[in-house]
Amino acid sequence: MIKTAPLFALATAALLLSACGSADDASTEASADTVEMPADEALAPVTQEPVADPAATATDAPATEAETEATAEEAADAAANVASEAAAAAEAVDE
């Protein structure tokens, strides 16, 4: 009896919740007014003129090969330094 009481309470709660559900009919089709309205707004002609953004102009010259190579060498040196520091820290932990 004690084991069936929680099961009965759960079944009763499930039936009560299902009785409180919405009664909307899912078989009704969407009306054309609500579906086509956003599409009509998207196809409306644009009346505003474009505005130039001075911050968007590309004024930076492309990097030369020497600058790119120097940057790559700096990155390699930094990676080597980090690797040596990590190896030293690992050795310190082992001691």
C-alpha atoms as one frame of an Amber mdcrd trajectory, in Angstrom:
protein
   0.000   0.000   0.000   2.771   2.422   0.884   4.622   1.788  -2.402   1.544
   2.379  -4.521   0.614   5.708  -2.905   3.406   7.724  -4.619   2.592   6.087
  -7.939  -1.090   6.958  -7.541  -0.199  10.568  -6.626   2.069  10.865  -9.657
  -0.606   9.505 -11.984  -3.177  11.906 -10.525  -0.822  14.881 -10.975  -0.149
  13.892 -14.587  -3.870  13.717 -15.329  -4.491  17.081 -13.676  -1.713  18.738
 -15.684  -2.969  17.271 -18.932  -6.470  18.554 -18.173  -5.109  22.109 -17.835
  -3.582  22.056 -21.323  -4.465  24.396 -24.165  -7.269  23.553 -26.556  -5.731
  25.149 -29.666  -6.499  23.322 -32.872  -3.244  22.378 -34.632  -5.005  21.583
 -37.887  -5.702  25.238 -38.771  -3.464  26.645 -41.481  -1.444  29.833 -41.145
  -3.136  32.841 -42.656  -1.482  34.679 -45.534  -1.534  37.960 -43.612   0.854
  36.776 -40.937   3.137  34.772 -43.227   3.632  37.139 -46.140   3.816  40.415
 -44.238   7.523  40.099 -43.207   8.427  39.049 -46.752   6.700  42.116 -48.196
   8.592  44.373 -45.782  11.911  42.794 -46.787  11.226  43.412 -50.477  10.309
  47.076 -50.019  12.577  49.430 -51.984  15.326  51.197 -50.071  14.977  54.970
 -50.193  18.001  55.953 -48.107  21.305  56.791 -49.740  24.416  54.895 -48.595
  26.754  56.832 -46.322  30.534  56.527 -46.551  32.219  55.441 -43.340  35.655
  57.071 -43.063  36.758  54.532 -40.458  36.058  51.673 -42.854  38.564  52.684
 -45.516  41.586  50.432 -45.880  44.675  52.615 -45.555  47.085  50.042 -44.139
  49.707  48.901 -46.589  50.262  45.156 -46.753  53.182  43.868 -44.675  56.416
  43.310 -46.519  58.095  39.920 -46.581  60.856  41.170 -44.250  58.296  42.368
 -41.684  56.447  39.057 -41.857  59.686  37.100 -41.406  60.749  39.275 -38.440
  57.371  38.722 -36.780  57.642  34.965 -37.324  61.137  34.923 -35.807  59.908
  36.881 -32.766  57.086  34.386 -32.289  59.521  31.464 -32.581  61.861  33.031
 -30.006  58.961  33.628 -27.613  57.823  30.009 -28.015  61.344  28.748 -27.340
  61.526  30.865 -24.176  58.209  29.514 -22.920  59.302  25.941 -23.661  62.565
  26.389 -21.758  60.720  27.926 -18.791  58.265  24.999 -18.791  61.127  22.491
 -18.883  62.850  24.279 -15.987  59.628  24.267 -13.977  59.154  20.546 -14.657
  62.695  19.810 -13.499  62.130  21.867 -10.352  59.037  19.817  -9.528  60.909
  16.524 -10.060  63.607  17.492  -7.522
